[in-house]
Amino acid sequence: MNGASSVFAHPRGLDHIVHAVHDLDAAADFYRRCGFQVSARNTHPWGTQNHIVQLHDFYIEILGVADPSLIPPQRPHSFSFGAFNRDYLVRGEGLSMLLLKSDDARADAGDFAKAKIGDFEVFDFERQGAGPGGKPVTLAFSLAFARDALSPRAGFATCQHHYPQNFWSAARQVHDNGARRVGAAIMVADSPTDHHIFLSAFTGVRMVHATSLGISSVTPNGEADIMEASGFRDQFGFTPKIEGEGAVFQGVRLVVDDVAATERLLAANNVACHRQVGRVIVPPQAAFGATLIFDDKIEG
């Protein structure tokens, strides 16, 4: 697998996905109507704000641009998280980035450089969070960025949590819709196999599986899938737009306790959804450009 074959230190599981939106309050309310427990708003010093929806070992980061004047520009060897998401939102809302778990972000950055999928400095930051009883706690992260040269609309990184005990909370992972864990982050591309080498080097999973729908990297925490548009349509009930931009994020599949109960909750809260292949799907026109897929079967 040319240069990528030397960088498989260990597989990296899914950590979180970024859902970039224009109206952060409206998006947070939407997630609440979908039956999720949504965190309070957090503010970043680089001009963005977020809400967190936490599951077991995975979370959705609902992200908005609050102050464009604070966003640092993209520079050689320095990836600007804020600038990437600001520019993403110019074209529309949706799932903009996937971040994988990291034990050592600097080692990941070295792996990405060897595989020629990234030459960025590690980005370190910290902020204050709310612990048990509202007590302030320190949260700190290091991000190692990667780039699929064929996919300018998709962002990739690994995320090292320096105080995971201050971030992960079992109490915040209880949702009325029964969501428990991530099943897959799903991308769509005209030619999924064009992204085979990148996906393998990024996830650290040597064997990326070819399927009738596209390709799939089965990580220690969920799958990273790239499908053809026709396969996505067959699985989820509509054909996404690709516009010749390589692979783009289209959906996140979440494992719930009882998909029928989830469907009833969505209907009661007037959230548009439909059934397809035994799953309940909230389409992008209802979900701020993302596709939310609820499934009670564990796959992979």
C-alpha positions as CSV (number, residue, x, y, z in Angstrom):
1,M,0.0,0.0,0.0
2,N,2.9,2.3,-0.9
3,G,4.0,4.8,1.7
4,A,1.2,4.1,4.1
5,S,2.2,0.6,5.0
6,S,4.8,1.6,7.5
7,V,2.6,3.7,9.8
8,F,0.2,1.2,11.3
9,A,1.2,1.6,15.0
10,H,-2.3,0.8,16.2
11,P,-5.9,1.3,15.0
12,R,-7.6,4.5,16.0
13,G,-11.3,4.5,17.0
14,L,-13.9,7.2,16.4
15,D,-13.8,10.0,19.0
16,H,-16.1,12.7,17.7
17,I,-17.7,14.3,14.6
18,V,-18.2,18.0,14.0
19,H,-21.6,19.2,12.9
20,A,-21.1,22.8,11.6
21,V,-24.2,25.0,11.7
22,H,-25.2,28.6,11.2
23,D,-27.6,28.9,14.2
24,L,-26.2,27.2,17.2
25,D,-29.2,27.8,19.4
26,A,-31.6,26.3,16.8
27,A,-29.3,23.3,16.2
28,A,-29.0,22.6,19.9
29,D,-32.8,22.8,20.2
30,F,-33.2,20.4,17.3
31,Y,-30.9,17.8,19.0
32,R,-32.9,18.1,22.2
33,R,-36.1,17.5,20.2
34,C,-34.4,14.4,18.8
35,G,-34.1,13.2,22.4
36,F,-30.5,14.0,23.1
37,Q,-29.1,15.5,26.3
38,V,-27.2,18.6,25.1
39,S,-24.4,20.3,27.0
40,A,-24.3,24.0,27.8
41,R,-22.6,26.3,25.3
42,N,-18.8,26.4,25.3
43,T,-16.7,29.2,23.9
44,H,-13.3,28.8,22.1
45,P,-10.7,31.6,22.0
46,W,-10.4,31.2,18.2
47,G,-13.9,32.4,17.4
48,T,-16.1,29.3,17.5
49,Q,-18.6,28.0,20.1
50,N,-20.1,24.5,20.6
51,H,-22.5,22.2,22.3
52,I,-21.6,18.6,23.0
53,V,-23.8,15.5,22.7
54,Q,-22.0,12.8,24.5
55,L,-22.3,9.0,24.0
56,H,-20.2,6.1,25.2
57,D,-16.6,7.0,24.1
58,F,-17.9,9.3,21.3
59,Y,-19.6,12.6,20.9
60,I,-21.2,15.0,18.4
61,E,-19.8,18.5,18.5
62,I,-22.4,21.0,17.3
63,L,-20.3,23.9,16.2
64,G,-21.0,27.5,15.2
65,V,-18.9,30.5,14.3
66,A,-19.4,33.2,17.0
67,D,-16.7,35.8,16.2
68,P,-15.0,35.6,12.8
69,S,-12.5,38.3,13.7
70,L,-10.9,35.8,16.2
71,I,-10.4,33.0,13.7
72,P,-6.7,32.6,12.8
73,P,-5.9,32.1,9.1
74,Q,-4.7,28.8,7.5
75,R,-0.9,28.8,7.3
76,P,1.6,26.3,6.0
77,H,2.0,23.5,8.6
78,S,-0.7,25.1,10.8
79,F,-4.3,23.9,10.4
80,S,-6.9,26.4,11.5
81,F,-9.9,24.5,12.9
82,G,-11.9,27.8,13.0
83,A,-11.0,28.8,9.4
84,F,-11.8,25.3,8.1
85,N,-15.3,25.3,9.6
86,R,-16.0,29.0,8.7
87,D,-15.1,28.2,5.1
88,Y,-17.2,25.0,5.2
89,L,-20.2,26.9,6.3
90,V,-20.0,29.2,3.3
91,R,-21.2,26.3,1.2
92,G,-23.8,25.0,3.7
93,E,-24.3,23.3,7.0
94,G,-23.4,19.6,7.7
95,L,-20.9,17.2,9.1
96,S,-17.5,18.9,8.5
97,M,-14.8,16.9,10.3
98,L,-14.1,13.5,11.9
99,L,-11.7,13.1,14.8
100,L,-10.3,9.8,16.0
101,K,-9.0,8.8,19.4
102,S,-5.4,9.5,20.1
103,D,-3.1,8.2,22.9
104,D,-0.3,10.5,21.5
105,A,-1.1,13.3,19.1
106,R,2.5,14.0,18.3
107,A,3.1,10.4,17.4
108,D,0.0,10.5,15.2
109,A,1.3,13.7,13.5
110,G,4.6,11.8,12.8
111,D,2.6,8.9,11.3
112,F,0.6,11.2,9.1
113,A,3.8,12.9,7.9
114,K,5.3,9.5,7.0
115,A,2.2,8.5,5.1
116,K,2.2,11.9,3.4
117,I,-1.3,12.7,4.6
118,G,-0.4,15.6,6.9
119,D,2.5,18.0,7.7
120,F,0.8,20.1,10.4
121,E,1.9,21.1,13.8
122,V,0.0,19.6,16.7
123,F,-2.6,22.0,18.1
124,D,-2.8,22.1,21.9
125,F,-5.6,23.9,23.8
126,E,-7.5,23.8,27.1
127,R,-10.7,25.2,28.5
128,Q,-12.7,25.1,31.7
129,G,-15.6,22.7,31.9
130,A,-18.3,21.9,34.4
131,G,-17.7,18.8,36.6
132,P,-20.0,17.1,39.1
133,G,-22.2,19.6,40.8
134,G,-21.0,22.4,38.4
135,K,-17.5,22.4,39.9
136,P,-15.0,23.9,37.4
137,V,-12.6,21.3,35.9
138,T,-9.8,21.7,33.4
139,L,-10.2,20.1,29.9
140,A,-7.2,19.9,27.6
141,F,-6.8,18.4,24.2
142,S,-4.1,17.9,21.5
143,L,-5.1,17.6,17.8
144,A,-3.1,16.1,15.0
145,F,-4.5,17.0,11.6
146,A,-4.6,15.0,8.4
147,R,-5.6,15.8,4.9
148,D,-7.1,13.8,2.1
149,A,-5.9,15.8,-0.9
150,L,-8.9,14.6,-3.0
151,S,-11.4,15.8,-0.4
152,P,-11.2,19.5,0.4
153,R,-14.6,19.6,2.1
154,A,-13.7,17.0,4.7
155,G,-11.6,17.6,7.7
156,F,-9.7,14.9,9.6
157,A,-7.7,14.8,12.9
158,T,-7.0,12.8,16.0
159,C,-7.9,14.0,19.4
160,Q,-5.9,13.3,22.6
161,H,-7.8,14.0,25.8
162,H,-5.3,15.0,28.6
163,Y,-7.9,14.8,31.4
164,P,-10.4,12.3,30.1
165,Q,-11.8,11.8,33.6
166,N,-12.9,15.5,33.5
167,F,-14.6,15.1,30.1
168,W,-16.4,11.8,29.9
169,S,-19.5,11.5,32.1
170,A,-21.9,8.5,32.3
171,A,-24.7,10.9,33.5
172,R,-24.4,12.9,30.3
173,Q,-24.6,9.8,28.1
174,V,-28.2,9.0,29.0
175,H,-30.6,10.1,26.2
176,D,-34.4,9.9,25.9
177,N,-34.0,8.5,22.4
178,G,-32.0,5.5,23.7
179,A,-28.8,6.4,21.8
180,R,-25.8,4.6,23.4
181,R,-22.8,4.5,21.0
182,V,-21.6,5.3,17.6
183,G,-22.0,2.8,14.8
184,A,-20.4,4.6,11.9
185,A,-19.3,7.9,10.4
186,I,-20.4,7.8,6.7
187,M,-18.9,9.6,3.8
188,V,-20.0,9.6,0.1
189,A,-17.7,9.8,-2.9
190,D,-18.0,9.1,-6.7
191,S,-15.2,6.6,-6.4
192,P,-14.7,5.3,-2.8
193,T,-11.7,3.2,-3.7
194,D,-9.8,6.4,-4.6
195,H,-9.7,7.1,-0.9
196,H,-8.6,3.6,0.2
197,I,-5.0,4.5,1.0
198,F,-5.9,7.7,2.9
199,L,-8.6,6.0,5.0
200,S,-6.2,3.2,5.9
201,A,-3.4,5.5,7.0
202,F,-5.7,7.8,8.9
203,T,-7.5,5.1,10.9
204,G,-4.4,3.0,11.3
205,V,-6.5,0.0,10.2
206,R,-4.5,-1.9,7.6
207,M,-7.3,-3.9,6.1
208,V,-9.9,-1.6,4.7
209,H,-12.8,-3.8,3.5
210,A,-14.4,-3.4,0.0
211,T,-18.1,-3.9,0.1
212,S,-21.0,-3.7,-2.3
213,L,-21.6,-0.1,-1.1
214,G,-18.0,1.2,-1.1
215,I,-15.2,0.8,1.5
216,S,-15.2,0.4,5.3
217,S,-12.6,0.8,8.0
218,V,-13.7,-1.1,11.1
219,T,-12.0,0.7,14.0
220,P,-12.0,-0.2,17.7
221,N,-14.9,2.3,18.1
222,G,-17.2,2.4,15.1
223,E,-16.7,2.3,11.4
224,A,-15.5,4.9,9.0
225,D,-17.3,4.2,5.7
226,I,-17.1,5.7,2.3
227,M,-20.1,4.9,0.0
228,E,-21.1,5.6,-3.5
229,A,-24.2,7.9,-3.8
230,S,-26.3,5.0,-5.1
231,G,-25.4,2.8,-2.1
232,F,-26.2,5.6,0.3
233,R,-29.6,6.0,-1.4
234,D,-30.3,2.3,-1.1
235,Q,-29.4,2.3,2.6
236,F,-30.9,5.6,3.7
237,G,-33.6,6.6,1.2
238,F,-32.2,9.6,-0.7
239,T,-29.4,10.5,-3.0
240,P,-26.9,12.9,-1.6
241,K,-25.1,15.6,-3.6
242,I,-21.4,15.2,-4.2
243,E,-20.5,17.8,-6.8
244,G,-17.1,16.2,-7.7
245,E,-15.4,17.1,-4.4
246,G,-14.0,13.8,-3.4
247,A,-15.3,12.3,-0.3
248,V,-17.7,14.4,1.9
249,F,-19.3,13.5,5.2
250,Q,-23.0,12.7,4.9
251,G,-24.2,10.9,8.0
252,V,-23.5,9.4,11.4
253,R,-25.1,6.1,12.4
254,L,-26.0,5.8,16.1
255,V,-26.9,2.6,18.0
256,V,-30.0,2.9,20.1
257,D,-31.8,0.6,22.5
258,D,-35.1,0.3,20.5
259,V,-35.4,1.9,17.0
260,A,-39.2,1.8,17.2
261,A,-39.2,3.8,20.5
262,T,-36.8,6.3,18.9
263,E,-39.1,6.7,16.0
264,R,-42.1,7.3,18.3
265,L,-40.1,10.0,20.2
266,L,-39.1,11.8,16.9
267,A,-42.7,11.7,15.7
268,A,-44.0,13.1,19.0
269,N,-41.5,16.0,18.8
270,N,-42.3,16.7,15.1
271,V,-38.9,15.7,13.8
272,A,-39.1,14.6,10.2
273,C,-37.9,11.0,9.7
274,H,-38.5,7.9,7.7
275,R,-37.8,4.2,7.8
276,Q,-35.3,2.5,5.5
277,V,-33.7,-1.0,5.9
278,G,-34.9,-1.3,9.5
279,R,-33.4,2.0,10.5
280,V,-34.9,5.4,11.3
281,I,-33.3,8.3,9.3
282,V,-33.5,12.0,9.9
283,P,-32.6,13.6,6.6
284,P,-30.4,16.6,6.0
285,Q,-33.2,19.0,5.2
286,A,-34.4,18.4,8.8
287,A,-31.0,18.0,10.5
288,F,-29.1,21.1,9.5
289,G,-27.3,19.4,6.6
290,A,-26.5,16.2,8.4
291,T,-28.1,12.7,8.2
292,L,-28.8,11.1,11.6
293,I,-29.3,7.4,11.4
294,F,-30.7,5.5,14.3
295,D,-30.2,1.7,14.3
296,D,-30.7,-0.9,17.1
297,K,-28.4,-3.5,15.4
298,I,-24.7,-3.6,16.1
299,E,-22.8,-4.0,12.8
300,G,-19.2,-4.5,11.9
